[in-house]
Amino acid sequence: MIAILPLLLVPPFAADVQDLLHRASEEAEMFQQNITLVVGQETLKQRAQKRGTRFRPSIGQAAPPPVNFQTRELQSEYAVAAFAESNGGLHEVRRVTRVDGREIQKLRDARLSLAMGMKSPDDTLRRKMLLEFEKHGLIGTAVDFGLSLLLFRRQAMLNYTFVPVGTRQLGTDTALVVRFQQKAGEGQMSVYEGNKLIRQQLQGEIWLSATGVPLRIELGSAIRENGQVIVDIGVTDYAMSQYGFVLPVTVVHTRRADGQVVAENVFQYQRFQKFAADSELKFEVQDPPK
């Protein structure tokens, strides 16, 4: 049984919290079944502290020097692939098409390469696409936030305790906010720092509609590394797609070191297209006109 503390619900949340979480788990199962069949366009805008700007005060130094930040914008073809070497574990993969407005490769070429990598029986190309951001000099980039909903599949729900905390407004929707804390199991939050992959234990909130459809998932995690406390906060907003299951709309990731912001990443997703069949590389929806 899922551990839930009681909360007096108000309209339109007449349903039991456990019923709403069960409905959310159904959406998570549907998401898992279909997410590898779509390809979308991702835009990442990053503002990050440049490496080598850590402040080490000397005796008598009153204030730290100004922090230098770099800004980047990347456009990519985005998909999710299952990795055979991790027993079918799902990860985001992408092929970058533009960096700061400069074309890296044609959109159609990137999409074809991405589709072929998704359907290849070998994980080699998929592993290369996992590190697609790294070669473009991005700093502290978190990945797999778009897959946050997978944390709430039916079996995975047993890894958390849930506490309803009230309702909040999200656009025109009124959402029930349920706080969760991970008890066991491996989290989905992955942060690349250089060549090192950091996995972190999770806590946060899931925002549910009156029918239990997930609208927002907020994840937070903290680790101690090299004498600093590193805190990652990610907020993923979802919306129902034309295909009958939810897809990510935006992800906002903030990384802090000892309370100081070192990276802000804003991901936006659009123009998702679904494979016409699992064995084909064509799509149900044609590319939009230029």
BAFI-274219 format. One record per residue (C-alpha): residue number from 1; residue in one letter; x, y, z. Coordinates in Angstrom, 3 decimals, padded with zeros to 6 digits. Example, Ala and Ser with C-alpha at 12.3 -4.5 7.8 and 13.67 -1.06 7.14 Angstrom:
BEGIN
<1 'a' <012.300 -004.500 007.800>>;
<2 's' <013.670 -001.060 007.140>>;
***
This chain:
BEGIN
<1 'm' <000.000 000.000 000.000>>;
<2 'i' <001.115 003.551 -000.734>>;
<3 'a' <001.785 005.513 002.452>>;
<4 'i' <-000.376 008.662 002.411>>;
<5 'l' <-001.157 011.122 005.177>>;
<6 'p' <-004.781 012.400 005.210>>;
<7 'l' <-005.821 015.773 003.799>>;
<8 'l' <-009.278 017.321 003.633>>;
<9 'l' <-009.914 017.708 -000.114>>;
<10 'v' <-011.856 020.570 -001.609>>;
<11 'p' <-013.732 020.716 -004.925>>;
<12 'p' <-012.927 019.839 -007.641>>;
<13 'f' <-010.820 017.229 -005.775>>;
<14 'a' <-013.607 015.083 -004.387>>;
<15 'a' <-011.728 011.865 -005.188>>;
<16 'd' <-009.491 010.112 -002.687>>;
<17 'v' <-005.807 011.041 -002.963>>;
<18 'q' <-004.873 007.405 -003.441>>;
<19 'd' <-007.336 007.166 -006.347>>;
<20 'l' <-005.750 010.227 -007.968>>;
<21 'l' <-002.264 008.764 -007.536>>;
<22 'h' <-003.481 005.485 -009.036>>;
<23 'r' <-004.775 007.450 -012.027>>;
<24 'a' <-001.395 009.189 -012.300>>;
<25 's' <000.337 005.807 -012.320>>;
<26 'e' <-001.864 004.760 -015.255>>;
<27 'e' <-000.715 007.854 -017.160>>;
<28 'a' <002.886 006.944 -016.285>>;
<29 'e' <002.377 003.438 -017.697>>;
<30 'm' <000.891 004.882 -020.894>>;
<31 'f' <003.813 007.310 -021.113>>;
<32 'q' <006.311 004.448 -020.812>>;
<33 'q' <004.583 002.457 -023.559>>;
<34 'n' <004.568 005.320 -026.057>>;
<35 'i' <007.437 007.718 -025.346>>;
<36 't' <009.925 005.741 -027.494>>;
<37 'l' <007.582 006.149 -030.493>>;
<38 'v' <007.785 009.949 -030.713>>;
<39 'v' <010.382 012.479 -031.818>>;
<40 'g' <010.170 016.164 -030.970>>;
<41 'q' <012.091 019.408 -031.156>>;
<42 'e' <013.902 020.638 -028.056>>;
<43 't' <015.265 024.122 -027.378>>;
<44 'l' <017.683 024.512 -024.482>>;
<45 'k' <018.638 027.921 -023.121>>;
<46 'q' <021.424 027.806 -020.562>>;
<47 'r' <022.932 030.449 -018.314>>;
<48 'a' <025.863 028.935 -016.449>>;
<49 'q' <028.867 030.017 -014.426>>;
<50 'k' <032.080 029.551 -016.345>>;
<51 'r' <034.512 026.962 -015.059>>;
<52 'g' <037.475 028.240 -013.106>>;
<53 't' <035.583 031.127 -011.460>>;
<54 'r' <035.297 029.692 -007.942>>;
<55 'f' <036.137 032.309 -005.328>>;
<56 'r' <038.907 031.533 -002.850>>;
<57 'p' <039.245 034.565 -000.575>>;
<58 's' <042.659 035.691 000.604>>;
<59 'i' <043.375 037.376 003.914>>;
<60 'g' <041.853 040.830 004.038>>;
<61 'q' <039.798 040.389 000.862>>;
<62 'a' <036.374 041.911 001.567>>;
<63 'a' <034.198 040.787 -001.352>>;
<64 'p' <034.320 038.115 -004.047>>;
<65 'p' <035.046 039.133 -007.630>>;
<66 'p' <032.106 039.271 -010.051>>;
<67 'v' <030.982 035.869 -011.330>>;
<68 'n' <031.261 035.327 -015.074>>;
<69 'f' <028.370 033.552 -016.767>>;
<70 'q' <028.041 032.195 -020.272>>;
<71 't' <024.773 031.823 -022.180>>;
<72 'r' <024.092 029.205 -024.832>>;
<73 'e' <021.102 028.158 -026.902>>;
<74 'l' <020.880 024.715 -028.485>>;
<75 'q' <018.163 023.292 -030.716>>;
<76 's' <017.963 019.531 -031.010>>;
<77 'e' <015.904 016.677 -032.317>>;
<78 'y' <014.777 014.906 -029.159>>;
<79 'a' <013.693 011.343 -028.448>>;
<80 'v' <013.747 008.649 -025.779>>;
<81 'a' <015.424 005.291 -026.343>>;
<82 'a' <015.605 002.002 -024.481>>;
<83 'f' <019.131 000.763 -023.727>>;
<84 'a' <019.688 -002.982 -023.998>>;
<85 'e' <022.726 -002.830 -021.718>>;
<86 's' <020.571 -001.489 -018.864>>;
<87 'n' <017.737 -004.016 -019.295>>;
<88 'g' <015.594 -001.684 -021.362>>;
<89 'g' <016.127 001.401 -019.190>>;
<90 'l' <014.898 004.597 -020.892>>;
<91 'h' <017.059 007.684 -021.436>>;
<92 'e' <016.741 010.897 -023.400>>;
<93 'v' <018.782 011.076 -026.602>>;
<94 'r' <019.187 013.997 -028.969>>;
<95 'r' <020.979 015.245 -032.048>>;
<96 'v' <021.883 018.938 -031.917>>;
<97 't' <020.913 020.881 -035.044>>;
<98 'r' <021.745 024.497 -034.088>>;
<99 'v' <024.073 026.130 -031.534>>;
<100 'd' <023.573 029.837 -030.801>>;
<101 'g' <021.754 030.174 -034.123>>;
<102 'r' <024.465 028.409 -036.158>>;
<103 'e' <023.354 025.302 -038.034>>;
<104 'i' <025.229 022.145 -037.038>>;
<105 'q' <023.315 019.696 -039.188>>;
<106 'k' <020.121 019.628 -041.233>>;
<107 'l' <016.955 018.945 -039.265>>;
<108 'r' <015.909 016.039 -041.480>>;
<109 'd' <019.379 014.463 -041.283>>;
<110 'a' <019.328 014.780 -037.507>>;
<111 'r' <015.880 013.205 -037.313>>;
<112 'l' <016.862 010.289 -039.537>>;
<113 's' <020.028 009.693 -037.514>>;
<114 'l' <018.029 009.843 -034.303>>;
<115 'a' <015.409 007.407 -035.573>>;
<116 'm' <018.045 004.957 -036.765>>;
<117 'g' <019.812 005.123 -033.409>>;
<118 'm' <016.552 004.446 -031.589>>;
<119 'k' <015.863 001.334 -033.631>>;
<120 's' <019.389 -000.063 -033.806>>;
<121 'p' <019.920 -003.305 -031.820>>;
<122 'd' <023.315 -001.914 -030.733>>;
<123 'd' <023.633 000.700 -027.957>>;
<124 't' <026.764 002.314 -029.459>>;
<125 'l' <025.022 005.141 -031.305>>;
<126 'r' <022.598 005.705 -028.446>>;
<127 'r' <025.522 006.101 -026.025>>;
<128 'k' <027.036 008.751 -028.289>>;
<129 'm' <023.737 010.622 -028.391>>;
<130 'l' <023.575 010.579 -024.579>>;
<131 'l' <026.620 012.872 -024.513>>;
<132 'e' <025.473 015.110 -027.351>>;
<133 'f' <025.429 018.208 -025.117>>;
<134 'e' <028.925 017.735 -023.729>>;
<135 'k' <030.855 018.546 -026.897>>;
<136 'h' <029.119 021.933 -027.136>>;
<137 'g' <030.569 023.149 -023.848>>;
<138 'l' <027.450 023.125 -021.699>>;
<139 'i' <028.029 023.182 -017.935>>;
<140 'g' <026.147 021.153 -015.309>>;
<141 't' <023.444 020.052 -017.739>>;
<142 'a' <020.805 017.782 -016.216>>;
<143 'v' <019.223 015.146 -018.419>>;
<144 'd' <016.236 012.775 -018.184>>;
<145 'f' <014.005 015.359 -016.495>>;
<146 'g' <011.485 014.858 -019.291>>;
<147 'l' <011.172 011.271 -018.022>>;
<148 's' <010.240 012.292 -014.482>>;
<149 'l' <006.780 010.792 -014.929>>;
<150 'l' <008.346 007.310 -015.062>>;
<151 'l' <009.038 007.672 -011.342>>;
<152 'f' <005.318 007.139 -010.751>>;
<153 'r' <004.701 003.883 -012.575>>;
<154 'r' <002.638 001.401 -010.594>>;
<155 'q' <005.524 -000.583 -009.091>>;
<156 'a' <007.769 002.464 -008.648>>;
<157 'm' <005.114 004.151 -006.482>>;
<158 'l' <006.066 001.764 -003.675>>;
<159 'n' <009.430 003.562 -003.420>>;
<160 'y' <007.854 006.771 -002.066>>;
<161 't' <005.838 008.201 000.773>>;
<162 'f' <003.214 010.785 -000.230>>;
<163 'v' <001.846 013.779 001.689>>;
<164 'p' <-000.905 015.967 000.117>>;
<165 'v' <-000.198 019.622 000.894>>;
<166 'g' <-003.066 021.516 -000.749>>;
<167 't' <-004.069 023.065 -004.057>>;
<168 'r' <-002.268 025.563 -006.275>>;
<169 'q' <-002.986 027.271 -009.556>>;
<170 'l' <-001.094 026.242 -012.695>>;
<171 'g' <-002.204 028.428 -015.559>>;
<172 't' <-005.955 027.943 -015.824>>;
<173 'd' <-005.829 024.598 -013.967>>;
<174 't' <-006.277 024.016 -010.260>>;
<175 'a' <-003.824 021.327 -009.196>>;
<176 'l' <-003.633 019.129 -006.115>>;
<177 'v' <-000.044 019.190 -004.873>>;
<178 'v' <001.287 015.970 -003.333>>;
<179 'r' <004.744 015.939 -001.774>>;
<180 'f' <006.817 012.746 -002.083>>;
<181 'q' <010.009 011.366 -000.570>>;
<182 'q' <012.023 008.505 -002.016>>;
<183 'k' <012.440 005.487 000.242>>;
<184 'a' <014.432 003.124 -001.971>>;
<185 'g' <015.376 002.439 -005.560>>;
<186 'e' <017.451 004.328 -008.089>>;
<187 'g' <016.312 007.828 -009.004>>;
<188 'q' <015.950 009.194 -012.511>>;
<189 'm' <017.835 012.453 -011.908>>;
<190 's' <021.134 012.363 -013.832>>;
<191 'v' <023.545 015.299 -013.993>>;
<192 'y' <026.633 015.351 -016.217>>;
<193 'e' <029.590 017.283 -014.822>>;
<194 'g' <032.346 016.918 -017.396>>;
<195 'n' <032.691 013.198 -018.041>>;
<196 'k' <031.191 012.224 -014.688>>;
<197 'l' <027.591 011.102 -014.303>>;
<198 'i' <026.018 011.951 -010.934>>;
<199 'r' <022.858 010.144 -009.804>>;
<200 'q' <020.887 011.533 -006.902>>;
<201 'q' <018.176 010.454 -004.450>>;
<202 'l' <014.903 012.268 -005.001>>;
<203 'q' <012.191 014.194 -003.250>>;
<204 'g' <009.703 016.729 -004.534>>;
<205 'e' <006.092 017.314 -005.578>>;
<206 'i' <003.656 015.948 -008.141>>;
<207 'w' <000.811 018.229 -009.235>>;
<208 'l' <-002.380 016.450 -010.313>>;
<209 's' <-005.484 017.594 -012.143>>;
<210 'a' <-008.947 016.836 -010.748>>;
<211 't' <-008.910 013.622 -012.803>>;
<212 'g' <-005.425 012.563 -011.697>>;
<213 'v' <-003.552 013.602 -014.850>>;
<214 'p' <000.004 014.738 -013.940>>;
<215 'l' <000.500 018.436 -014.719>>;
<216 'r' <003.840 019.131 -013.045>>;
<217 'i' <006.603 017.181 -011.327>>;
<218 'e' <009.167 018.988 -009.204>>;
<219 'l' <012.300 017.082 -008.216>>;
<220 'g' <014.947 018.114 -005.749>>;
<221 's' <018.169 016.503 -004.624>>;
<222 'a' <021.337 017.458 -002.738>>;
<223 'i' <024.787 015.873 -002.560>>;
<224 'r' <028.143 016.879 -001.093>>;
<225 'e' <030.956 016.990 -003.634>>;
<226 'n' <034.471 018.443 -003.287>>;
<227 'g' <033.483 020.132 -000.050>>;
<228 'q' <030.427 021.826 -001.565>>;
<229 'v' <026.712 021.131 -001.191>>;
<230 'i' <025.291 020.716 -004.698>>;
<231 'v' <021.509 021.177 -004.979>>;
<232 'd' <019.573 020.385 -008.170>>;
<233 'i' <015.936 021.438 -008.611>>;
<234 'g' <013.999 020.446 -011.725>>;
<235 'v' <010.417 021.342 -012.642>>;
<236 't' <008.783 019.486 -015.548>>;
<237 'd' <005.390 020.546 -016.927>>;
<238 'y' <003.315 018.044 -018.898>>;
<239 'a' <000.305 018.379 -021.191>>;
<240 'm' <-001.967 015.887 -022.904>>;
<241 's' <-000.867 015.334 -026.512>>;
<242 'q' <-002.921 014.687 -029.616>>;
<243 'y' <-001.877 011.040 -029.322>>;
<244 'g' <-003.759 010.428 -026.072>>;
<245 'f' <-000.860 010.467 -023.597>>;
<246 'v' <001.005 013.260 -021.828>>;
<247 'l' <004.288 014.672 -023.118>>;
<248 'p' <006.738 017.173 -021.605>>;
<249 'v' <006.215 020.839 -022.455>>;
<250 't' <008.918 022.582 -020.437>>;
<251 'v' <011.699 021.687 -018.020>>;
<252 'v' <013.374 024.268 -015.771>>;
<253 'h' <016.516 023.020 -014.007>>;
<254 't' <018.502 025.078 -011.502>>;
<255 'r' <021.800 023.997 -009.972>>;
<256 'r' <023.279 025.638 -006.861>>;
<257 'a' <026.624 025.139 -005.154>>;
<258 'd' <026.663 026.284 -001.513>>;
<259 'g' <023.580 028.377 -002.237>>;
<260 'q' <025.019 030.121 -005.323>>;
<261 'v' <023.375 029.513 -008.708>>;
<262 'v' <025.900 027.933 -011.056>>;
<263 'a' <023.592 026.840 -013.878>>;
<264 'e' <020.063 027.511 -015.107>>;
<265 'n' <018.698 025.343 -017.920>>;
<266 'v' <015.336 025.962 -019.593>>;
<267 'f' <014.139 023.251 -021.996>>;
<268 'q' <011.124 023.736 -024.272>>;
<269 'y' <009.500 020.998 -026.370>>;
<270 'q' <007.259 021.220 -029.401>>;
<271 'r' <006.222 019.516 -032.655>>;
<272 'f' <006.217 015.975 -031.343>>;
<273 'q' <005.596 013.450 -034.099>>;
<274 'k' <004.745 009.781 -033.703>>;
<275 'f' <006.075 006.902 -035.744>>;
<276 'a' <003.379 005.530 -038.037>>;
<277 'a' <004.376 002.010 -036.939>>;
<278 'd' <006.975 000.596 -034.586>>;
<279 's' <009.005 -000.855 -037.474>>;
<280 'e' <008.900 002.220 -039.741>>;
<281 'l' <010.925 005.428 -039.854>>;
<282 'k' <008.165 007.606 -041.319>>;
<283 'f' <005.883 009.743 -039.163>>;
<284 'e' <002.134 010.194 -038.908>>;
<285 'v' <002.563 013.981 -039.066>>;
<286 'q' <004.625 015.670 -041.783>>;
<287 'd' <007.362 018.189 -041.025>>;
<288 'p' <005.958 021.723 -040.658>>;
<289 'p' <006.601 024.042 -043.607>>;
<290 'k' <009.606 026.333 -043.299>>;
***
